[in-house]
Amino acid sequence: MPTSSRKGTHSSPAAVTTVGLRKSYGDKTVLDGIDLRIPAGSVFALLGPNGAGKTTVVKILSTLITADGGQAQVAGHDVGASPDKVRAAIGVTGQFSAVDGLITGEENMLLMADLHHLPKAEGRRVTAELLERFDLTDAAKKPAHTYSGGMKRRLDIAMTLVGNPRIIFLDEPTTGLDPRSRHTMWGIIRELVSDGVTVFLTTQYLEEADELADRIAVLSNGRIAAEGTADELKRQIPGGHIRLRFSDPAVYRAAADTLHETTRDDDALALRIPSDGGQRELRSLLDWLDSAGIEADELTVHTPDLNDVFFALTGSTVPNQANEPNQPHEPSRPNNFKETAR
């Protein structure tokens, strides 16, 4: 289930909006008019194949690079006109960890507190609270290079939260983590959103987007190919169906003769009826079965998953991480960019 699943999400104030966002590298157009509206206090997932422009979107919205055209607002501030105010409101955890492995976890946190110009006592209080929140207290005095991948990722996000950002960009946050560490990270993201934080997530794991995101957008060929909840996206893709299985051959034949547009499986005594899996279609079928006096022994609803959605919309296999075209590799940057505005 999505992290928040809030009713009235669309009426919430927007944390991030873009209109006609464009970016090119040389003669390669990476973003070709991107329109987004992300409500505050929600999780938004951006999916796309290699080179689709996901990281470019994050870099523009976090003021690391400038767009070639269009408009973007983050936390109510224009990204181009007020980058300092944007940086003061956001936190960023990139694909490459900003953790310094030569110093301890606690020292990494205190360094971030200094960069945010927190008083010493305040910095130590915030550091202690975040290390405890992310279950890193026991390892706080150990060099960060001794941490597991999951511990480093938790420290990475803890460092992001030192400045108390209300909008967090997580660019491939669980890449390379084992399943247990990934689920731990999902729990952390849920906690952030329950505190009212907005999370902008790019991910190569479609299960992750399905599990966490209130809304998902699929980026392909520089444009948003589709946007909606996971269920809305799945219903756009053909292949959904309702399967009825019978134990009585006579009842099976009666249903097969009466129902239209069904696919029969005589060996299994099963019928497959095209459906988007929506509540209205399911209710209509159940009402018809009742009125016809036909009782199926088993009814199952099959809908396409996000893998099907991704393939259908992009013509690509499931995504994995890669830099966008003609972008030089950049060294790790601090998790929160407030210090760059000083």
Steps between C-alpha positions, in 0.01 A plus 500: 500500500621854438665676790230751576197423280344828610157608392502850362867484406434698182362789706819518710737789429767417246850431628646479148363623168652513154354638177664432165837410653766450232866400498742402225861386489644595165258377236344247739169611654469337840189680629245618248228682692446337841185594696474380861300584810602323819278557807666571831533207738494233231740261327550556128695244297660576164574195284678478168752297299871574482566857395135601529588811701401402855823622660489813282158586645635455854806715427287782357255495789783493756675795325809302399447580133276745314223417258503626142134596516177470689419578861559314825398579856612315812351581842331800341826648370607540138800275440666745264422825679537389864741205514616589854145471634454169319821361650389604845185290466634177349722204567659278237629145520663416169597174335851533640536517877616827655628314807869555580634155582813630673309652791239356733126507447466751781769723348321489164186621671677773695667619180156543342385687811797738463420551132149600605649743753324334792627597846725230648249386760218493243716310253583232758134469601382461140783256428414281799129500415554406137757230576251345740212534254697320231632231738860615465580590860708187566707563186528879545864491616616263227653614166229512236703281263427209735124542453292263289329635189170532683663685792672743264171569324327564834782734600470671162133580561564596862754755376237630258260561789739712708361814338138388560402516130132476409571366151747217442631375167605135512681401181522118487514473882500119524722406208733219602331429832396150603124434538502544879683835479265609223196429715662689787544797268135478398405526865714811538334662198156424643599662830620811319171537316299442818686804638376708205815484287461486121713233331602516133627153416677363197549128503600206283281266706143499374388313812635792702289754311195274531557463874577861591367752250173687518551596135735376231615660176672312219759702309573395143664681210517820701129511578263370764345196333245446778429608856267375770472264791645153454151356455405767247809429293442127509144541376629686191680188379310221319516149640293539814234236547270321742534124521206282599561136586225239533490148640172404332541452120133581439521832686824577314334439163198710593725791600712464187192498275353809666801724562640688201863573411638223719797273452426139590727250668300179476760289677505728807126585474600865510390813318712810445307827461681821391482761776690799632452363851289798602233480767217583259581218258542251781169598658326473162635148450399388848150644451471312170612171658241544776217581258592202279519266798859409413748444779873483425721306738781749466527857378834674460587842361820535300640844419827596327785587734735796472741294293227471236427872529865594466556278196183614327568872552872508428563198279782419740579238758493592868715805575841507655726780601706693249609856443315703242674564165803727491501562873843480659528290813478725803660436839282449804338815631372582847156355566333832568589803294434777750868557545548581133281805540713654772 
